[in-house]
Amino acid sequence: MSLDKNLPKISVVMNCYNGEKYLYKSIKSVVGQTYKNWELIFWDNNSSDNSYKIFKTFKDKRLKYFRSKSYQKLYQARNKAIKKCKGQYITFIDTDDWWLKTKLKKQVYTLKKHKDYKIIYSNWFVYNEIKKTKKIFNSIGLPFGEISQQLLNNYELNIGTMMLKRDLFAKYNFNVSYEIIGDFDLFIRLSLKYKFYAIQEPLAYYRVHKNNFSRNANLYAYELNKWIIKNRNKLTNKNIDIKNQKIYLLKLKLKSFLNLN
């Protein structure tokens, strides 16, 4: 295996807490990338299952293992994992999801062509574990450029498709006061400052199963209301429309996302 030193190194962050059920497929999708210059930052959040044993079956020096001494909430764990990253770009994958083999390559080469962008994401497949079906998440077209208003109207980002310049995390990180909407909060804040590039083709799979933590609709709604109260004035000052009707539509969209079928 040869690494192209002229291409940027990518840090892949995988936070794991008792993720043994789908973990092998998830890691395998990273190891199988056609783009070779990457590192996997595997953050074991004090798992008690066979996650470590599964990780150790992969004999690849690009896989780097870190273990928390005690369980931490997701966004605390993500922030700590990010501090271990050495790549020029950071991307994320959850233990129950997986990537197409060209995911990293297509995103890196797209960013090389569009040097004014620091953030890129893509479409993805929704795989229903119960029904054994898959569908493209967005068949119309993902927004790109300055998309703050579009995200608030119709939030369509999946952290498993995101790739960001590592230097962004010198100023931004995940807000640890949230348990579910930390991704939403971070990407909205970034969208107020930076443009987002979108690859319209699916490059990842999001697995829907009965244990998806992010499908806790009550907690999602509580945190979203908390976020709206906190950020209403800031967004209004930036001419972002968050009238009650817009927020209501956003809640409906998030609810729809949490109950994918």
Buried (B, 14 or more C-beta within 10 A) or exposed (E): EEEEEEBBBBBBBBBBBBBBBBBBBBBEBBBEBEBBBBBBBBBBBBBEBBBBEBBEEBEEEBBBEBEBEEEBBBBBBBBBBBEBBEBBBBBBBBBBBBBBBBBBBBBBEBBEEEEEBBBBBBBBBBBBBEEEEBEEBBEEEBBBEEBBBBBBBBBBBBBBBBBBBBEBBEEBBBBBEBBBBBBBBBBBBBBBEBBBBBBEEBBBBBBBEEEBEBBBBEBBBBBBEBBBEEBEEEBEEEEBEBEEEBBEBBBEBBEEBBEBE
